[in-house]
């Protein structure tokens, strides 16, 4: 880990360190902001760690230590140091975008349970159970939901959560 280079670099490629490929040059205001982030202790640990790495990678403050030294000092891997310097370059030098959390590229998967599905599910649970049954069970509701054409296939645990959310008790 002394130099953070691959064990077997390809002979036809030259390895360029992240300091040369993605140089980090901070302006005075950004440097003061990062120092404030690292010293006040009101930010998340990961944000403070990324700020420390950025401060260590800053070429405007003088000579930059090798990536392995920065990684050891900050308590991260060499790959993390490289990724932070790359992210700084990709965000156009935006310090907050570099040390903050990334925005999601894709929205979370929408739930198949909408208000209409909830209403139909509760109506089914309120109806008379099938012949030969004294009451609805979650597994029995699951089977009938699978047979219904206007309802998406829901697991019995999802059905239970929906009913619990509406304080519906199967009797």
N, C-alpha and C positions, 0 to 999 in steps of 0.2 A: 504494500500500500504506500510505499515511500514516494512513488511518483504518480500514482493513480492512472497509469497507462495500462492498456490491455496486456495480458501476459504474452501473447503472441501477435504482435502487430503485423499486418500484411506488408510484405516487402515492397510492393509497388505504391503504397500510400504513405504519405508523410503525416504524422500525428501532430495536430495543432492544438495547443492547450486552449482552454476556455478563456483565459485572460487575453489571448491574442485574437481568438475568433470572435468572442463577445466581450469587448472591453467595457468596464463599468467606470464611468466618469461622472461623479456627482457634483452638482452645484452646491454652494454653501448652504442654501435654505434646505435642500434635500438632506444634506449631511446633518444639519442641526435637527431636522425632523426625526431622522433615524436614531440619533443619539438620544433624543427625548423618548422615543419608543422603547429603546433598550434600557433606559434608566428609571422610567416611572413605574413600570410593573403593572400597568393597567391594561395591557394587551395580552392576547393569547400567547402561550409559550412558542407555538410555531411561528407566529408573526415576529416575535422578538428574535428567534433564532435566524429567520430569514433576514431580518434587519442587520443582525451582527455579521452575517456572511456578506451582505452588500457593503457594509462599512469596511470589512477586511478586503474586499475586491476593488475598492475605490482607488483608481489610478491617480486621481487628482491630489490625493493626500501624500503621495510619495510612492516608493517602491512597494510592489505587491508581493506578498509571500507566495510560495508555490501552493497549488491547490490542496495538496496533502496536508500542509501545515494549517491552512485555513480550516479544512475539514476537521482536523483533530482539535483545534482550538474551539470551534463552534459545536463540536459534538455531533457532527453529521457525516455523511459519506461524501466521497469525492464526486459522486454522481449528483448529489444534491447541490453541491457548489456549482457544478456545471449547469444544472437545470435552472438555478436561480440567476446566474449570469445570462443564460439564454433568454429567460423570461424578461429580464430587464431590457435586453436588446429588442425583443419582439414587441414589448409594450411602448417602445419609443422613449425609454428613460423615465417612465411613470413609476415613481417609487411606491405609491400606494397600491397600484395594480400588481406590482411585483411581490410585495410582502403580504398582501391581503389574500383572501380566498378567491379562487377562480369562480367565475360565473359559469353556471351550467350551460353546456352547449345544447343540450336537448332538455325539454321539460320532462318532469316525471311522468310515468305512465299513468294515464287517467284511470280512475277506478271504474270498474264495470257497473258499480252500484250507483245509480242515479236516484233522484227522488221518485221517478216513475217506477223504477225497479223495486225500490223500497215499498212503495204503496201496493204494488202487485204481490210482493212477497208477504206483506202483513195481511192482505186480503186472503191469500191462500192459507196462511196460518190461522186466520179467524174462521175459516170455513169448516164444515164438518169433515172429520177425518175419513179416509176411505173405509169401505165395508170391511169388517173384521178387525178394525183397530179402534181402540177407545180414545186415543189422543194422537196428536202429531208428535213425531220425534224429529230431531234435526236431520237425521239420515233419511227419514221418510220424506221430509220436505225437499231434501236434495234430489231424491229420485223424481219427485213430481216437478221440480224446477227444470230438470233435464228434459222432461217430456213436454213441458210448455214451450211453445214456439216463440212467444213474445218475450221470454226471459233469457238472459245469458246464462250459461252454465256457471253455477256458483258452488263452491265447496261448502260442506256442512259447517265448517268453522266460520266462514264468511257469513253464512245465513245466521249463525248464532250471534255474531258481532252486530249485525244489523238489528236483530230482534232485541238484543241487550241494550243497544243504543236508544231504542224507542221504549225501553222498559216494558217490553212485551214478554209475558211469562207463558210458556207452553203448559197448558193444563190438560 
